[in-house]
Amino acid sequence: MSIDLRFHPKSYQEGTEREWLITNGLGGYASSTILGANSRSYHGLLVAAKDPPTERTLLLSSLDEELVSESGRYNFACHQYPGTIYPQGFRHLEEFRQDPLPTFLYRTEDGATVEKKVCMASGENTTVVRYEIEGYGLFKVVPLVNCRSFHVASRAPSMNQERIDLEGGGSGVRLRSNCDFVLVSDRARYVREGLWFNNLEYEVERQRGLAWTEDSFSPGRFEVQVDGRLTFSIVASIDRDSPDGAEELVSREVERIRHLAGNRRRDPRFRRLAVGSDQFLVQRGGGKSIIAGYHWFNDWGRDAMISLPGLLLTTRRFDEARAVLATFAGAMKDGLLPNDFGAEAYNTIDAALWFFWSVHKYWAYSGDSDLVEELFPAMRAIVDRYARETPGSFCDDDGLIASKPGLTWMDAKLGGEFATPRAGKACEINALWYNALKAMELFAEVLDEDWDGGLAEKVGESYEKFWNPDLGCLYDLIDEIDPAIRPNMVIAASLPFTPLDDHQIGEIVAAATEELLTPVGLRTLSPKDAAYIGRYGGGPAERDRAYHQGTVWPWLIGPYTTARLKAGRGSKKERDEARELLRPLMDLEGQIGVGTICEVFDGDEPRRPGGCISQAWSVGEVMRAWSEDVMGGARRLKRGGV
């Protein structure tokens, strides 16, 4: 079965609800809707990462095509302006497909066809747009450009133009302002103009309560005469000033993506996600990192450690996994891993604890003890620091870690206050702490290093305080008791080394099944709780308030599936049920992004998708749970209780 995806949108509304994305391994990307109509300030055909993987800058917003023939003028672009959509090129769109590159097929009333394929060069801030046209007439392409942060819509700056003429008939332009980039074609002729496209509207940003109108600049147009059949390319780049090799670049990228899909005998849905998983892997300095989500996230420590096993280990990309772990270990400061790597922020209590989970998974999959030995001093430093205190946390006399508000993964902020503060001793933080200590015991044995297991024993005994006998699950917080039913208890139950016994894991799974489980992940709070918010939407304050107060997160289906398999002792019946649980996410039902999994869904039906269109831990945890729990991969990993 093919991994290609095909769409035939019947309306503008339907077409703008699905978005495609391709990336370049640097943090740069190209993305839009399947109509080619930009609905976000983040959309564009070239968003370059000028300081990989950050400083992402929108350069080329769109290419607007028109075919002028004897039978009429056919516009293929779409833009939203106040009160109207113009032009309405979606009416000529016969099909959008990802095969594996984003491809638009247009057909005119007189039978002409235009196929537009978008490709990003791996390792370059370069986009190639390749056209194959059958018909007759003058084909025009009008670029809309900018030079701004990809976060905020604004008016394009004035740009100086430097014409580029090439042997063989191609030409283009170098544009200079605060940015310096090239638009060039191998066969089309560039004609200088200088037009403004004012009051472009980005509907999704309006709904999100953000800046949503923009003025884009068009420096000129490309045009070429079509007499039967024609193939040509337009290249946008900050790294090259010639279209030479554009066709080879596209072919090479297609082959690379096909290789990522892996063994054809594997489930095509998994192979599709394996291709999507590559979007998150990026260069950082001389190493590798993982972008948390597109369009707007940087590389985050917690997200990278949670998503790494699914993204890179289930696909057997061990070299890249090793490089990511080494990158984060190298960024450690005083026993802490960065939360937001790009912002050099270390304001998290759990990123370093997830590091142990990720290293342990890497070792279990690869058997590579050399990396464990290399990382052992860093992991020892983490334990030493956490056994005393960190900025915002301390290890109590009972061995458990208590932290200030906003340091767990539920860290959304409303002004100066946290929406879900979770101050105190959190159930998943201390389960991760126990897991880290037990992993160190194992690694010390493997490496023949000295290690005292007394602290792990103390933490395991003290963890009994989290058990809520009245509800048959965990308190979310202790000391100041919080009995809220949240998915954090499921994380605790899913870990390779958990302080919970089999009976407790079964009770936790039962409680989560009754109150948190949905077809697309787990709610972050029980709907029975007075603080529950079932809809994620509105402006920044409304969204942040709902973020961890009932909103569904797909990534949590991974810990849930693993805990459920533990409770059922990995029986075939449980694996079959896990397959069905993962099916909606594996089938990409209700997603925004093409071939990927989004960040969140509403807690209430109809559970609209929201947040990032492509989230690393959503994709990673679905892939890990599918590989380990459904396909039995965990049973084949003999090392260390995985």
C-alpha positions in Angstrom: 0.0 0.0 0.0 1.3 3.5 -0.9 2.2 6.0 1.7 1.1 8.9 -0.6 -1.8 11.0 0.6 -4.4 12.6 -1.8 -7.1 15.2 -1.2 -9.9 16.6 -3.3 -11.2 19.6 -1.4 -14.7 20.6 -2.4 -14.7 24.2 -1.0 -12.4 26.9 0.2 -13.4 26.2 3.8 -12.6 22.5 3.5 -9.3 23.1 1.7 -8.0 25.6 4.3 -8.6 23.1 7.2 -5.7 20.9 6.0 -2.1 22.1 5.9 1.1 20.7 4.5 4.6 21.0 5.8 8.1 20.1 4.5 11.4 20.9 6.3 15.1 21.2 5.6 16.7 19.8 8.7 17.9 23.2 9.8 14.6 24.4 11.4 13.5 26.1 8.1 10.4 24.9 6.3 7.8 25.5 3.6 4.1 25.2 4.5 0.6 26.3 3.5 -2.9 24.9 3.2 -3.7 22.3 0.6 -5.2 25.1 -1.5 -2.0 27.1 -1.4 -3.9 29.8 0.4 -1.9 31.1 3.4 -4.1 31.1 6.5 -1.3 31.7 9.1 1.5 34.2 9.5 3.7 31.1 9.7 2.9 30.0 6.2 5.3 30.5 3.3 7.3 28.7 0.6 10.6 29.7 2.2 10.9 30.2 5.9 14.7 30.2 6.4 16.5 29.3 9.6 19.3 31.9 9.5 20.9 30.6 12.8 19.9 26.9 12.7 17.5 25.9 14.1 16.4 29.4 15.1 16.0 32.9 13.8 13.4 31.7 11.4 12.5 34.3 8.8 9.7 34.4 6.2 11.2 35.3 2.8 8.9 33.9 0.1 5.2 34.0 1.1 3.7 32.5 -2.1 4.0 32.2 -5.9 0.8 33.3 -7.7 0.4 31.6 -11.0 -1.7 32.6 -14.0 -2.1 31.0 -17.5 -3.2 33.4 -20.2 -4.5 31.5 -23.3 -6.8 32.2 -26.2 -9.7 30.8 -24.1 -9.2 33.1 -21.2 -7.1 33.9 -18.1 -6.8 31.3 -15.4 -5.6 32.3 -11.9 -4.5 29.5 -9.6 -3.7 31.5 -6.5 -5.9 32.1 -3.4 -5.8 35.0 -1.0 -8.2 36.2 1.7 -8.8 39.9 1.7 -11.4 41.8 3.7 -14.8 40.3 2.7 -13.6 38.2 -0.2 -11.3 35.5 -1.5 -9.4 36.6 -4.6 -8.3 35.0 -6.8 -10.2 31.8 -6.4 -7.7 29.4 -7.8 -9.1 26.6 -5.7 -11.9 26.3 -8.3 -9.3 24.9 -10.7 -7.6 22.6 -8.2 -8.3 19.0 -9.2 -6.1 17.4 -6.5 -3.5 18.0 -3.8 -1.3 15.1 -3.0 1.8 14.4 -1.0 3.7 11.8 -3.1 6.0 12.3 -1.2 6.4 16.1 -2.0 3.5 18.5 -1.8 2.0 18.6 -5.3 -0.9 20.6 -6.7 -2.7 19.6 -9.9 -4.8 22.3 -11.6 -7.0 21.9 -14.7 -8.6 24.6 -16.7 -11.9 24.5 -18.6 -10.0 24.2 -21.9 -8.1 21.1 -20.7 -4.7 22.7 -19.8 -3.0 21.2 -16.7 -0.5 22.7 -14.3 1.3 20.6 -11.8 3.2 22.4 -9.1 5.6 20.5 -6.8 7.3 22.1 -3.8 10.6 20.8 -2.5 13.1 21.9 0.2 16.7 21.0 -0.1 17.9 19.0 2.9 20.6 21.0 4.7 19.9 24.2 2.8 17.6 27.2 3.1 16.5 26.6 -0.4 13.0 25.9 -1.9 12.5 24.6 -5.4 9.1 24.9 -7.0 8.8 22.7 -10.1 6.1 23.2 -12.7 4.9 20.8 -15.4 2.5 22.4 -17.8 0.5 21.0 -20.7 -1.3 23.6 -22.7 -0.8 26.8 -24.6 -0.3 30.4 -23.7 1.7 32.7 -21.5 2.4 31.3 -18.0 3.1 34.0 -15.3 4.4 33.5 -11.8 4.2 36.4 -9.3 6.2 36.0 -6.1 5.0 37.7 -2.9 8.0 38.3 -0.5 8.7 39.6 2.9 11.6 39.8 5.4 10.3 39.3 8.9 10.1 37.0 11.9 7.8 34.1 11.1 5.9 34.8 14.3 4.3 38.2 13.5 2.5 39.4 10.4 3.7 42.9 9.2 4.3 45.1 6.2 7.2 43.9 4.0 10.2 46.3 4.0 11.5 48.1 0.9 13.9 45.9 -1.1 16.7 46.6 -3.5 16.7 44.5 -6.7 19.7 43.1 -8.5 18.9 41.3 -11.7 20.4 37.9 -12.5 20.7 36.7 -16.1 21.7 33.1 -16.8 23.0 31.3 -19.9 20.2 29.3 -21.5 17.4 31.7 -21.0 16.9 31.7 -17.2 16.9 34.8 -15.0 15.9 36.1 -11.6 16.6 38.6 -9.0 18.6 39.1 -5.8 16.6 41.0 -3.1 18.3 42.9 -0.4 16.9 44.6 2.7 17.5 43.2 6.2 17.5 39.9 4.3 19.5 38.8 1.3 17.9 36.1 -0.9 17.5 35.0 -4.5 14.6 34.2 -6.7 15.7 32.6 -9.9 14.3 30.4 -12.7 16.0 28.0 -15.1 13.8 28.8 -18.1 11.3 31.6 -17.2 12.2 35.3 -17.8 12.1 37.7 -14.9 10.3 41.0 -15.4 10.8 43.7 -12.8 7.6 45.4 -11.6 7.2 46.4 -7.9 3.7 45.8 -6.7 2.1 45.7 -3.2 -0.5 43.2 -2.1 -2.2 45.0 0.8 -4.5 43.8 3.5 -3.8 40.1 3.1 -5.7 38.3 5.9 -4.6 35.2 7.9 -7.8 33.7 9.2 -6.3 31.3 11.7 -4.3 34.1 13.4 -7.5 36.1 13.7 -9.1 33.2 15.5 -6.1 32.9 17.7 -6.3 36.5 18.7 -2.9 37.5 17.1 -1.8 39.9 14.4 -3.6 38.7 11.2 -3.2 41.3 8.4 -0.2 41.9 6.2 1.1 43.8 3.2 3.4 41.7 1.0 5.7 43.0 -1.7 6.0 41.6 -5.2 9.3 42.7 -6.9 8.3 41.4 -10.3 7.1 38.3 -12.2 8.4 35.3 -14.0 6.9 34.5 -17.4 7.4 31.8 -20.0 5.6 30.8 -23.2 4.0 27.3 -23.2 3.5 25.6 -26.5 2.3 22.1 -25.7 4.4 20.8 -22.8 6.9 22.6 -20.5 8.8 21.8 -17.4 10.7 24.5 -15.4 11.6 25.5 -11.9 11.8 28.6 -9.7 14.4 28.5 -6.9 14.2 30.6 -3.7 17.3 30.6 -1.6 19.7 32.3 0.8 22.3 29.6 0.0 22.5 29.6 -3.8 22.1 32.0 -6.6 21.6 29.7 -9.5 18.9 27.1 -10.5 21.6 24.7 -11.6 21.0 21.2 -10.3 17.3 22.0 -9.3 16.0 18.9 -11.0 18.6 16.7 -9.4 17.9 18.3 -6.0 14.2 17.3 -6.3 15.0 13.8 -7.4 17.5 13.4 -4.5 15.0 14.6 -2.0 12.3 12.3 -3.2 14.7 9.4 -2.9 15.7 10.5 0.6 12.1 10.6 1.7 11.3 7.2 0.2 14.2 5.8 2.1 12.9 7.3 5.4 9.7 5.3 4.9 11.6 2.1 5.4 10.6 -1.4 4.8 7.6 -1.7 2.5 6.4 -4.7 4.5 5.7 -2.5 7.5 2.3 -0.9 8.1 2.0 2.0 5.6 0.6 4.2 8.4 3.7 3.7 10.4 5.9 4.3 7.3 3.9 7.5 6.7 4.7 8.7 10.3 8.3 7.6 9.9 8.6 10.1 7.0 6.8 12.8 9.1 9.2 12.1 12.1 12.1 13.4 10.1 10.6 16.9 10.1 11.6 17.3 13.7 15.3 16.4 13.5 17.4 19.5 13.0 21.0 20.6 13.1 22.2 22.6 16.1 25.9 23.6 15.9 27.8 20.5 15.0 25.2 18.2 16.6 21.5 17.3 16.3 18.4 18.4 18.1 14.6 17.9 17.9 12.2 20.7 17.2 9.2 20.4 19.6 6.6 21.3 17.0 5.7 23.3 13.9 5.2 26.0 13.2 6.4 28.0 16.2 8.4 25.9 18.8 12.1 25.7 19.2 13.9 22.6 20.4 12.8 21.9 23.9 14.5 19.5 26.3 11.5 17.8 27.7 9.8 17.4 24.3 13.0 16.1 22.7 13.6 13.4 25.4 10.0 12.2 25.3 9.8 12.1 21.6 13.3 10.7 20.8 12.5 6.9 21.2 9.6 7.0 18.9 11.1 9.3 16.3 14.5 7.9 16.1 14.7 4.5 17.8 11.7 2.7 16.3 13.1 3.8 12.9 16.5 2.6 13.9 18.2 5.9 13.4 20.7 5.3 16.2 23.4 7.6 15.0 21.0 10.6 15.0 19.6 9.5 18.4 23.1 9.4 19.8 23.9 12.9 18.4 20.7 14.4 20.0 21.5 12.9 23.4 25.1 14.2 23.1 23.8 17.7 22.2 21.6 17.9 25.2 24.2 16.5 27.5 26.6 19.1 26.2 24.1 21.8 27.0 23.7 20.8 30.6 24.3 23.4 33.3 24.7 22.4 36.9 22.8 19.2 36.4 20.0 20.8 34.4 18.9 20.3 30.8 17.5 23.3 28.9 13.8 23.6 28.7 13.7 26.0 25.6 17.1 25.4 24.0 16.7 28.4 21.7 16.0 30.8 24.6 18.7 29.2 26.8 16.0 28.7 29.4 16.5 26.0 32.1 13.2 26.5 33.9 12.0 22.9 34.1 12.2 20.2 36.7 11.5 17.2 34.4 13.7 17.6 31.3 16.7 16.1 33.0 14.7 13.3 34.4 13.3 12.4 31.0 16.9 12.3 29.8 17.4 9.1 31.8 14.3 7.6 30.2 15.6 8.4 26.7 19.1 7.2 27.4 17.7 3.9 28.8 15.5 3.5 25.8 18.5 4.2 23.5 20.6 1.6 25.3 17.8 -1.0 25.2 17.2 -0.6 21.5 20.9 -0.3 20.3 22.9 -2.1 23.0 25.4 0.8 22.8 27.1 0.8 26.2 29.8 3.2 24.9 27.4 6.1 24.8 26.0 5.2 28.3 29.6 5.3 29.6 30.2 8.6 27.9 27.0 10.1 29.4 27.4 8.4 32.8 29.2 11.4 34.4 26.5 13.8 33.2 23.8 11.5 34.6 25.6 11.3 37.9 25.8 15.1 38.0 22.0 15.3 37.5 21.4 12.9 40.4 23.8 14.7 42.6 22.1 18.0 41.9 18.5 16.7 42.3 19.5 14.9 45.5 20.2 18.4 47.0 18.3 21.1 45.2 17.8 22.9 41.9 16.6 26.4 41.1 13.0 25.9 42.1 13.1 22.5 43.7 14.6 20.5 46.6 14.9 16.9 47.7 13.0 16.5 51.0 14.0 14.2 53.9 11.8 11.5 52.5 13.8 11.5 49.2 10.9 13.0 47.2 11.3 16.1 45.1 9.2 19.2 45.7 9.1 22.1 43.3 7.8 25.6 42.8 4.9 26.4 40.5 5.2 26.0 36.7 8.2 23.7 36.5 6.4 20.5 35.3 5.1 20.0 31.7 1.8 21.7 32.7 3.5 25.1 32.6 1.0 27.5 30.8 1.1 31.0 32.1 -1.6 33.7 32.4 0.2 37.0 32.8 2.3 36.4 35.9 0.4 33.4 37.2 0.5 29.8 36.2 -2.8 28.3 35.0 -1.9 24.9 36.4 0.8 25.7 39.0 1.3 22.2 40.5 3.6 23.3 43.3 4.8 20.7 45.7 5.5 17.0 45.2 4.1 16.0 41.8 3.3 12.3 41.1 5.0 12.0 37.7 8.1 14.0 38.7 8.8 11.7 41.6 8.1 8.6 39.5 10.6 9.9 37.0 13.1 10.6 39.8 12.7 6.9 40.9 13.0 5.7 37.3 16.3 7.8 37.0 17.8 6.3 40.1 16.9 2.8 39.1 18.3 3.4 35.6 21.6 4.5 37.2 21.7 1.3 39.3 21.4 -0.6 36.1 24.0 1.5 34.2 26.4 1.3 37.1 26.1 -2.5 37.0 26.7 -2.6 33.2 29.7 -0.3 33.4 31.0 -1.8 36.7 30.8 1.6 38.4 30.1 2.1 42.1 26.5 3.2 43.0 24.5 3.3 46.2 20.9 2.2 45.7 19.7 3.5 49.0 18.1 6.7 47.7 16.1 4.8 45.1 14.8 2.5 47.9 13.8 5.5 50.0 12.0 7.2 47.1 10.2 3.9 46.4 9.0 3.6 50.0 8.0 7.3 50.2 6.1 7.1 46.9 3.4 5.2 48.7 2.2 8.6 50.0 0.8 9.3 46.5 -1.7 6.5 46.7 -5.3 7.6 47.0 -7.2 4.6 48.5 -10.6 6.4 48.1 -10.3 6.8 44.3 -7.9 3.9 43.6 -5.4 6.1 41.8 -2.7 8.6 42.6 -2.9 12.0 44.1 -1.6 14.5 41.6 0.3 16.3 44.3 1.0 15.5 47.9 2.0 17.5 51.0 -0.8 19.9 50.0 -3.0 17.1 48.7 -4.4 17.5 45.2 -6.8 14.7 44.3 -7.5 15.9 40.8 -7.7 13.1 38.2 -5.0 13.9 35.7 -2.9 11.9 33.2 0.3 12.4 35.2 -0.5 9.2 37.2 -0.5 7.4 33.9 3.0 8.6 33.1 4.1 7.3 36.5 2.5 3.9 35.8 4.1 3.6 32.3 7.8 4.0 33.2 10.3 1.1 32.8 11.1 1.4 36.5 8.0 2.4 38.3 7.4 2.6 42.1 3.9 1.2 41.6 2.9 -2.4 41.8 0.8 -4.3 39.2 -2.5 -3.8 41.1 -1.9 -0.1 41.4 -1.1 0.2 37.7 -4.3 -1.6 36.9 -6.3 0.7 39.1 -4.7 3.8 37.5 -5.4 2.5 34.0 -9.1 1.9 35.0 -9.5 5.4 36.4 -7.8 7.0 33.3 -10.0 4.9 31.0 -13.2 6.1 32.7 -12.3 9.8 33.1 -9.5 10.8 30.7 -9.4 8.5 27.6 -10.7 9.8 24.2 -10.1 8.4 20.7 -7.3 10.9 20.2 -5.4 11.0 23.5 -6.0 11.7 27.2 -7.7 14.7 28.7 -5.5 16.7 31.1 -8.2 16.9 33.7 -11.4 14.9 34.4 -14.6 16.4 33.0 -16.1 15.8 36.5 -13.7 18.4 37.9 -15.1 21.9 38.5 -12.0 23.4 36.9 -12.4 21.4 33.7 -12.4 23.4 30.4 -13.6 21.3 27.4 -12.8 23.7 24.6 -9.3 24.9 23.5 -9.7 28.1 21.5 -9.9 31.9 21.5 -7.1 34.3 22.2 -3.9 33.5 24.0 -5.4 33.9 27.5 -8.3 31.6 26.8 -6.1 29.0 25.2 -3.5 29.0 28.0 -6.3 28.7 30.6 -7.6 25.5 28.8 -4.2 24.1 27.8 -3.8 21.7 30.8 -7.3 21.9 32.3 -9.1 19.4 30.1 -7.5 19.8 26.7 -6.6 16.4 25.1 -3.0 15.7 24.3 -2.3 12.9 21.7 1.2 12.2 23.2 -0.4 10.9 26.3 -1.8 7.9 24.4 1.7 6.5 24.5 2.1 6.3 28.3 -1.5 5.1 28.5 -1.0 2.3 26.1 2.2 1.2 27.8 0.6 1.2 31.2 -2.4 -0.7 29.9 -0.2 -3.4 28.4 1.6 -3.6 31.8 -1.7 -4.0 33.6 -2.7 -6.8 31.2 0.7 -8.4 31.2 1.2 -7.8 27.5 -1.4 -10.3 26.4 -2.5 -10.7 22.8 -5.9 -9.4 23.8 -4.4 -6.3 25.2 -2.2 -5.7 22.2 -5.2 -6.0 19.9 -7.1 -3.5 22.1 -4.0 -1.2 21.9 -4.1 -1.4 18.2 -7.7 -0.2 18.1 -6.9 2.5 20.6 -4.1 3.9 18.4 -6.0 3.5 15.2 -7.6 7.0 15.0 -4.2 8.6 15.4 -2.4 6.1 13.2 -5.1 6.8 10.5 -4.5 10.5 11.0 -8.2 11.1 11.6 -9.3 14.7 12.2 -5.8 16.1 11.8 -4.8 19.6 10.6 -1.4 18.6 9.1 -0.9 16.2 6.2 0.9 13.1 7.3 1.5 14.1 10.9 -0.2 14.5 14.3 -1.1 17.8 15.9 -0.4 19.1 19.4 -3.9 19.1 21.1 -7.6 18.5 20.7 -10.6 19.8 22.5 -11.6 17.8 25.5 -15.2 17.9 24.4 -16.7 16.5 21.2 -16.4 17.0 18.3 -12.7 17.4 19.6 -11.4 19.9 17.1 -7.6 19.8 16.5 -5.5 22.7 17.7 -2.1 24.0 18.6 0.8 23.1 16.4 -0.1 21.2 13.3 2.8 18.8 13.8 4.1 18.0 17.3 7.2 15.9 18.0 6.0 14.0 21.0 2.5 13.4 19.5 4.2 11.6 16.5 6.9 10.1 18.6 4.8 8.5 21.3 2.2 7.1 18.8 5.1 5.5 16.9 6.7 4.2 20.1 3.5 2.7 21.4 2.7 1.2 18.1 6.1 -0.4 17.7 6.6 -1.5 21.3 3.1 -2.3 22.5 1.1 -3.2 19.5 3.8 -4.9 17.3 5.5 -6.5 20.3 8.7 -4.6 20.1 9.0 -4.2 23.8 9.1 -8.0 24.3 12.1 -8.1 22.0 14.0 -5.5 24.0 15.5 -7.7 26.7 17.7 -5.1 28.3 16.7 -3.3 31.5 13.0 -4.1 31.8 11.9 -2.1 28.7 
